């Protein structure tokens, strides 16, 4: 059996999410390959070839794939599927956009956001916002799978020496076109790959108070997140959202500030290694899963924490 992992990248660098999907593929029977589809993306193909355990990299270099349009990528993957038993991608925004289309083209049922490989045809995936786990068995000849990154360790980015094979596909399908992208520029770590995340919720009361969260995050070298309530209220942009309908994170340290702990938010961060909660409501559900909890007024606690972190940094220097 052979698996194909769809790489996520920006035509320059291989995204870390791909390494989590590679680990899932390594737990299946047989060898596994990586597909790099992009434009002027040879550096990504070279990085993919260096990933430990990968035996082959398929490189589709075409302007049609340069912006990752799902309408163009899905037919390419479907055409390559004949040689593979498993097609995998990480359950990121990009993966969730492309893989259902691949499943539809192949007329199979997608297996979404797996968190465990049980056997060659059986997998575990979360349901009900992560409060229950369901074991699913697929009888499809080819299995289209998205992988929950937080459930699998990242594969080693070095140590491999896979061959790179050029492939071509149907190219531009004429169904969509790229207009522009607007990227937020930040010196902070990317939310889904950060070791530390500090998130604020409705308890912040307004966007003007979010600098209190950012001040602590910057001192810890952390990413900044938010609950859906804070995003819906307009305190911060959508790309800050952590939760069932936002980003799923599993950092070494997750700080929830002014977040009550709604089930939808917990679904996106409950796998964090250490969870710290700051909330003035001692009955807040977030305390049920927190490793450390502080019942306090966040408007006093955050400045005090930032000040203490400054003292710690000064003492180190």
C-alpha positions as CSV (number, residue, x, y, z in Angstrom):
1,X,0.0,0.0,0.0
2,X,1.1,3.5,-0.8
3,X,0.1,6.9,0.7
4,X,0.2,10.4,-0.8
5,X,0.5,13.4,1.5
6,X,-0.6,16.7,0.0
7,X,2.0,19.3,1.1
8,X,1.0,22.7,2.4
9,X,3.3,25.5,1.5
10,X,3.7,29.1,0.2
11,X,5.9,28.2,-2.8
12,X,9.0,29.0,-0.6
13,X,8.7,27.0,2.6
14,X,7.1,23.7,3.5
15,X,4.5,24.4,6.2
16,X,4.9,22.5,9.5
17,X,1.3,21.2,9.2
18,X,2.6,18.8,6.4
19,X,4.9,17.1,8.9
20,X,2.0,16.1,11.1
21,X,0.2,14.6,8.1
22,X,3.4,12.7,7.3
23,X,3.4,11.2,10.8
24,X,-0.1,9.9,10.3
25,X,0.9,8.5,6.9
26,X,3.8,6.7,8.5
27,X,1.4,4.8,10.7
28,X,-0.3,3.3,7.7
29,X,1.0,0.3,5.8
30,X,3.6,0.7,3.1
31,X,5.6,3.7,1.9
32,X,4.4,7.3,1.6
33,X,5.1,10.1,-0.9
34,X,4.5,13.9,-0.8
35,X,2.9,15.9,-3.5
36,X,4.2,19.5,-3.9
37,X,1.9,21.4,-6.2
38,X,2.9,25.0,-6.8
39,X,4.6,27.6,-9.0
40,X,8.4,28.1,-8.9
41,X,8.3,25.8,-5.8
42,X,11.5,23.8,-6.2
43,X,12.7,24.8,-2.8
44,X,9.6,23.3,-1.3
45,X,10.1,20.1,-3.2
46,X,13.7,19.9,-1.9
47,X,12.5,20.4,1.7
48,X,9.9,17.7,1.2
49,X,12.5,15.3,-0.1
50,X,14.5,15.8,3.1
51,X,11.6,14.8,5.4
52,X,12.4,11.6,7.3
53,X,10.8,8.5,5.9
54,X,9.5,10.0,2.6
55,X,10.5,7.8,-0.4
56,X,9.3,10.0,-3.3
57,X,8.2,13.6,-3.9
58,X,5.9,14.4,-6.8
59,X,6.5,18.0,-8.0
60,X,3.8,19.6,-10.1
61,X,5.2,23.0,-11.0
62,X,2.6,25.0,-12.8
63,X,1.2,28.6,-12.5
64,X,-2.3,27.0,-12.1
65,X,-1.2,25.7,-8.7
66,X,0.7,28.7,-7.5
67,X,-2.1,30.1,-5.3
68,X,-3.4,26.8,-4.0
69,X,-6.8,27.1,-5.7
70,X,-8.8,24.1,-4.7
71,X,-10.6,24.0,-8.0
72,X,-7.3,23.3,-9.7
73,X,-5.6,21.2,-7.1
74,X,-8.4,18.7,-6.6
75,X,-8.4,17.3,-10.2
76,X,-4.6,17.0,-10.1
77,X,-4.8,14.9,-6.9
78,X,-7.7,12.9,-8.3
79,X,-5.7,12.1,-11.4
80,X,-2.7,10.9,-9.3
81,X,-5.0,8.8,-7.0
82,X,-4.9,5.8,-9.2
83,X,-1.4,4.9,-7.9
84,X,-2.3,5.4,-4.2
85,X,-4.4,3.7,-1.5
86,X,-4.5,6.8,0.9
87,X,-4.6,10.5,0.1
88,X,-3.9,12.6,3.2
89,X,-3.7,16.3,4.0
90,X,-3.7,18.2,7.3
91,X,-7.1,19.5,8.4
92,X,-6.1,23.2,7.9
93,X,-8.2,25.7,6.1
94,X,-6.4,24.6,2.9
95,X,-6.8,20.9,3.5
96,X,-10.5,21.3,4.4
97,X,-11.0,23.2,1.1
98,X,-9.2,20.7,-1.2
99,X,-9.8,17.2,0.1
100,X,-13.6,17.1,0.1
101,X,-13.4,18.0,-3.6
102,X,-11.0,15.1,-4.1
103,X,-13.3,12.8,-2.3
104,X,-16.2,13.9,-4.5
105,X,-14.2,13.4,-7.7
106,X,-13.3,9.9,-6.6
107,X,-16.8,9.2,-5.3
108,X,-15.6,8.1,-1.9
109,X,-16.5,9.2,1.6
110,X,-13.9,11.5,3.2
111,X,-12.6,10.5,6.7
112,X,-12.2,13.9,8.4
113,X,-9.8,15.0,11.1
114,X,-8.5,11.7,12.2
115,X,-6.7,11.7,15.6
116,X,-5.6,8.0,15.6
117,X,-4.8,5.3,13.1
118,X,-6.2,2.0,14.4
119,X,-5.6,-0.2,11.4
120,X,-5.4,0.0,7.6
121,X,-9.1,0.8,7.3
122,X,-10.1,2.0,10.8
123,X,-9.5,5.4,12.3
124,X,-10.6,7.5,15.3
125,X,-11.9,11.0,14.9
126,X,-13.6,13.6,17.2
127,X,-17.3,14.4,17.1
128,X,-19.6,16.7,19.2
129,X,-17.0,19.4,19.4
130,X,-14.4,16.9,20.6
131,X,-16.4,15.7,23.5
132,X,-16.8,12.2,22.0
133,X,-14.5,10.1,19.8
134,X,-15.9,7.9,17.1
135,X,-14.1,4.9,15.5
136,X,-14.9,4.7,11.8
137,X,-14.1,1.9,9.3
138,X,-13.9,2.6,5.6
139,X,-14.4,0.1,2.9
140,X,-13.5,2.5,0.1
141,X,-10.7,1.3,-2.1
142,X,-9.0,4.7,-1.8
143,X,-9.3,6.6,1.4
144,X,-9.3,10.4,1.4
145,X,-8.2,11.6,4.9
146,X,-7.7,14.9,6.7
147,X,-5.5,14.8,9.8
148,X,-5.9,16.7,13.0
149,X,-2.4,18.1,13.5
150,X,-2.6,18.3,17.2
151,X,-3.1,14.5,17.5
152,X,0.2,13.6,15.7
153,X,3.7,14.7,16.4
154,X,5.5,16.4,13.6
155,X,7.8,14.2,11.5
156,X,11.5,15.1,11.5
157,X,12.1,17.7,8.7
158,X,15.5,16.3,8.0
159,X,17.1,12.9,7.5
160,X,15.3,11.8,4.3
161,X,16.7,11.6,0.8
162,X,13.7,11.0,-1.4
163,X,13.8,11.3,-5.1
164,X,11.9,14.2,-6.8
165,X,9.7,13.3,-9.7
166,X,8.2,15.9,-12.0
167,X,4.5,15.4,-12.7
168,X,1.8,17.3,-14.6
169,X,-1.9,17.7,-14.2
170,X,-4.9,19.2,-15.9
171,X,-3.9,22.7,-15.0
172,X,-6.2,25.6,-14.8
173,X,-9.9,24.5,-14.7
174,X,-11.2,28.0,-15.4
175,X,-13.6,27.7,-12.4
176,X,-11.9,30.3,-10.2
177,X,-9.2,32.9,-10.3
178,X,-6.9,34.4,-7.8
179,X,-7.5,38.1,-7.1
180,X,-5.3,39.1,-4.2
181,X,-4.3,38.2,-0.7
182,X,-4.0,40.4,2.3
183,X,-1.6,39.0,4.9
184,X,-1.4,40.3,8.4
185,X,2.2,41.0,9.4
186,X,3.2,40.0,12.9
187,X,6.5,39.4,14.7
188,X,4.6,36.9,16.9
189,X,4.7,33.1,16.3
190,X,2.0,31.7,14.0
191,X,-1.0,30.6,16.2
192,X,-1.3,26.9,15.2
193,X,2.5,26.2,15.6
194,X,3.3,28.4,18.7
195,X,4.7,26.8,21.8
196,X,2.8,29.3,24.0
197,X,-0.6,30.9,23.3
198,X,-2.3,33.6,25.3
199,X,-6.0,34.1,24.4
200,X,-8.5,36.6,25.5
201,X,-12.3,36.3,25.6
202,X,-15.4,38.3,26.1
203,X,-14.1,39.3,29.5
204,X,-11.7,41.7,27.9
205,X,-14.8,43.9,27.3
206,X,-13.4,45.7,24.3
207,X,-10.7,45.5,21.6
208,X,-9.0,48.5,23.4
209,X,-8.2,46.2,26.3
210,X,-6.5,43.5,24.2
211,X,-3.1,45.1,24.4
212,X,-3.1,43.7,28.0
213,X,-3.1,40.2,26.5
214,X,-0.6,41.2,23.9
215,X,1.8,42.6,26.5
216,X,1.9,39.3,28.3
217,X,2.2,37.3,25.1
218,X,5.1,39.4,23.8
219,X,7.0,38.9,27.1
220,X,6.5,35.2,26.7
221,X,7.3,35.0,23.0
222,X,3.7,33.7,22.5
223,X,1.0,33.9,19.9
224,X,-2.2,35.7,20.6
225,X,-5.6,34.0,20.3
226,X,-9.2,34.7,21.1
227,X,-12.5,33.1,21.8
228,X,-15.3,33.3,19.2
229,X,-17.2,35.7,21.5
230,X,-14.3,38.1,21.4
231,X,-14.0,37.8,17.6
232,X,-17.7,38.2,17.0
233,X,-17.7,41.3,19.2
234,X,-15.1,42.8,16.9
235,X,-12.3,42.9,19.6
236,X,-9.8,41.1,17.3
237,X,-9.6,39.8,13.7
238,X,-11.0,36.4,12.7
239,X,-7.6,34.8,12.3
240,X,-7.2,35.0,16.1
241,X,-10.1,32.6,16.8
242,X,-9.4,29.4,18.6
243,X,-12.1,26.8,18.8
244,X,-14.4,24.4,16.9
245,X,-15.0,27.0,14.1
246,X,-11.6,28.6,14.4
247,X,-8.1,27.2,14.8
248,X,-7.2,24.1,16.7
249,X,-4.1,24.5,18.8
250,X,-2.1,22.3,21.2
251,X,0.8,24.4,22.6
252,X,2.9,23.5,25.6
253,X,1.2,26.4,27.4
254,X,-2.2,27.9,26.8
255,X,-3.4,30.9,28.8
256,X,-7.1,31.6,28.7
257,X,-7.9,35.1,30.0
258,X,-11.4,36.2,30.5
259,X,-12.7,33.1,28.7
260,X,-15.6,31.2,30.3
261,X,-14.8,27.9,28.6
262,X,-17.7,27.3,26.2
263,X,-17.6,23.8,24.6
264,X,-16.8,25.3,21.2
265,X,-13.7,27.0,22.5
266,X,-12.5,23.9,24.5
267,X,-12.7,21.9,21.3
268,X,-9.9,24.0,19.9
269,X,-7.4,24.0,22.8
270,X,-8.2,21.2,25.3
271,X,-5.2,19.1,24.0
272,X,-2.7,21.8,25.2
273,X,0.0,20.4,27.5
274,X,-0.6,23.0,30.3
275,X,-3.7,25.2,30.6
276,X,-3.8,28.3,32.8
277,X,-7.1,30.1,33.3
278,X,-7.6,33.6,34.6
279,X,-11.3,34.5,35.3
280,X,-13.1,36.4,38.0
281,X,-15.9,33.8,37.9
282,X,-14.9,30.9,40.0
283,X,-17.7,28.8,38.5
284,X,-16.4,29.3,34.9
285,X,-16.2,26.0,33.0
286,X,-12.7,26.7,31.9
287,X,-11.5,25.9,35.4
288,X,-12.7,22.3,35.0
289,X,-9.9,21.6,32.4
290,X,-7.3,24.1,33.6
291,X,-4.1,22.8,35.2
292,X,-3.7,26.1,37.0
293,X,-6.5,28.6,37.8
294,X,-6.5,32.1,39.1
295,X,-9.8,33.7,40.2
296,X,-9.0,37.4,39.8
297,X,-9.8,40.6,38.0
298,X,-7.9,40.2,34.7
299,X,-7.4,44.0,34.5
300,X,-5.3,43.8,37.7
301,X,-3.8,40.3,37.1
302,X,-2.4,40.9,33.6
303,X,-0.5,44.1,34.3
304,X,0.9,42.5,37.4
305,X,1.9,39.4,35.4
306,X,3.6,41.6,32.8
307,X,5.5,43.4,35.5
308,X,6.7,40.2,37.1
309,X,7.8,38.9,33.7
310,X,9.8,42.0,33.2
311,X,11.5,41.5,36.5
312,X,12.3,37.9,35.6
313,X,13.8,39.0,32.3
314,X,15.9,41.7,34.0
315,X,17.2,39.2,36.5
316,X,18.3,36.9,33.7
317,X,20.1,39.7,32.0
